[in-house]
Amino acid sequence: MTSTAGSAGPTGATTPPPSERRGPGRLRRFTRAERWVHRSTAWLMMTCVVTAAFLYVPQLAELVGRRYLVVTVHEWSGILIPVPFLAGLVSRAFRKDLERLNRFIPEDREWLRAVRKRWAWPGARPAGKFNAGQKLYAAWIAGAVLVMVATGLLMWFTGLAPIVWRTSATFIHDWLALAIGIVLFGHIGMAFNDPQARRGMRTGEVERDWAEREHPLWKDGDPPEE
């Protein structure tokens, strides 16, 4: 006896939930775990940036007034930034994408050369699942977060180091925070100019023609979610 699609019969295949169905002409780009890591990290970083602005810009500080509360939110959101990343290591898909981001291939140099010379025709910027720009951004932001956490701890726990270290940590923390804010808003701006990239992070799927145009070396998509 056979059963129809979606039934729980012995020989029938169950229909996957809508979140796991792949539409025609689409490729799976990110799993639920990867999207969770990205969203959680994004919210924590934006909280850090916004609270930092209210701490360092007098006009904004006057609007809130409760400096101790803002400092507390800023400190804990900063400490928690690495947590989504560490939790995401449980996911095989996340670890695989980390390998991709950490590996530069010969085509990445060609991609950077094309960007520098503003080549825009199809195939002029070869890229796998992640292009060279995304790899550089990921490496830079990961290093910046580590420095920010380390300097933030020196500023938070004043007994950890002598005053000259804390003064240096404050200088680095403040100026690196400004650089992170600029780079982060640039990242957001580029995302708003690419609806398919946003869709990949929102739903996990992208259109096949977009993938073939922007990431020609990555065409088959990722396997179903684990």
N, C-alpha and C positions, 0 to 999 in steps of 0.2 A: 504494500500500500504506500503510495507516495503522497506527499503533502504539498500544498501550494507554498509559494515563496512567502517567507515571513511566519510560517506556522512552526510549531514546535514538534512536528511529527518526527519519527525515527529516521526517515530518509530525506527530510526537507531541510534545506539550509535556512537558517534564520536571517531575516533582513536586518542589516546593521542599522543602528540609530542614525538619524539625519546627520549628526555631527561627524559621522565616519563615512558617509557616502561621498563618492567622488563624481562630480558632474562631468558631462561630456566635454572634451576639449580642455580639461583642467588637470593640473598636477598637484600632488600633495607636496607642500614645501616645509611646513612646520607642524609638529605634533602638539597636542594639548599641553604636554609638559614644557615644551620649549616656549610656547606662547605664555604660559604662566610665569616662567622665569623672566621673560622679557617685560611683561606687564608689571610684575612685582618690583623688579629692579628699577623700571622707569618711574613708578610712583614714589619709591623711596628716594631716588635721585632728585626728582622734581620737588619733593618735600624739603630736601636739603638745600636746593637752590633757592626756593622761595623763602624759607626761614632765614637763610644767610642774607638774603636781600633785606629782610625786615630787621636784621641785626646790625647791618653795616650802613644802610641808607637812613639818615636821620628822619627824613620826611615820612618814610614808611614806618620807622620805629615809633613815631608819635601816634600813628593810627592804631597801633596795637596796645602799646603801653606795658603789657605783661611780659617783660623781657625774660624773666626767669622761665616762664612757660615756653616761650619761643626757643630759648637755649636748650631746654630739656628735650623738646621735640626734635630740634636740629641734631643734638648729640645722639639720640637713640636711633633716629632714621639713618644717620651715618654709620653707626655700628652695625645696623641690620642689613646694610646694602649687600655684603657678601653672602648672606644667608640663602637667598633664592638660588644663587649660583651653586652653592654647596649642595642644596637639596636637589637641584637639577641633575647633578652627577649620577643620580640613581637611574636616570633615563639613558638608554643606549643611544637613542637618536640624538640627544643633547651632546653626549660624549663624542659621537661621530662628527657632529657639526663643529665641535671644538677642534677636532683634528683638522678639518677643512680650513677653519679660520687660522690655524697655527702653521699651515703649510703653504709656502709661496711656490708657485709653479712658473715655468718660463713664460707662460702666457700672461702672467700678472705684470711682468715688465712691459710687455707689449700693450696691455691695457693702460698702464700709467703713461706710456709714451703717446698713446692715442689721445688720452685726456689732455696732456700737455699741449699737443698740437691741434686739439679740438676736432679730431676726426669723429664724424657722427654717422657715417653710413653703416648699414648692417654688416656685422662681422668685423668691423674695425676695432672693436673692444672685446676681445675674447675673454670669457670668464666662465668659471664653473658655477657651483651653487652660490658662491660668494665672490664678488669681484675684488680687485686689489684694494680699492678704496675702502670697502667694508672691512677687509682684513686689517688695514692700517688703523682704522677707527677703533676696531675691537681691541687691538693690541694697546693703543694709546690710552683708551678709557680704562682698561683693566689695570695698567700701570699707574694711572692717575688715581684711581680709587684706592689702591694699596698705599700710595703715598699719603693720600688724604686721611685714611684711617689711622695710619701710624702717627702722623703729625697731630691729628685730632686727639688721640689718646694722650700724647705728651701735654697738650693744652688742657685736657680734661683732668687728668691725674697729675697734679703739679709736683708731686713728690717722686715721680718716676725718673727725673733727670735734673741736672743743674739748670740754673736760670738761663745760661747762654744757649743751651739746647732748646729750651722752651721759647726763647725769643726767636731763634732761627726757625723753629717749627711754626710759630705764628706767622712769620713772614712768608714761608713757603705755602702754608695752608691758605692764606688769604689770596695770594696771587694765582696759585693753581686753581682755586675755586673760581676766580674770574675767567681763567682759560677754559675750565670745564663748562661753565655757563655758556660761553660763546660757542664752543664746539657742540654742546648739547642742543642749543637752539638751531645751529646750522644743520644738525642731524634731523631735527624735527621738521625744519623747513624743506629739506630734500625729500623727506617722507611725504609731506603734503603735496609735493609735485609729482609723486608717483603713486597713483591710486592702487595699482596692482601690488606694489610692495606693501602698502597698508592692508590690503585685503589678505595678503599672505599671513600677516601677523594677526589679523582679526579672525579669519576663518580657517587658516591653515592651507588654503588652496589658492593657486594662481592660474591664469589662463595660459594654455600651452604656447600660443603665439608670442606672448610676452616673454616667457621663459626662453624660447628659441631666439628671440631678438636680443634680450638683455643678458642672458646666461647661456650662450650657445653650446657650451661644453657640458651643461647639465640639462638633459632633455627628458629623462625617464621618470623624474620625480622620485620621491622617497616612498618606501614601503608603508603599508597601513600602520596605524599607531599600535604601540605595544600595550 
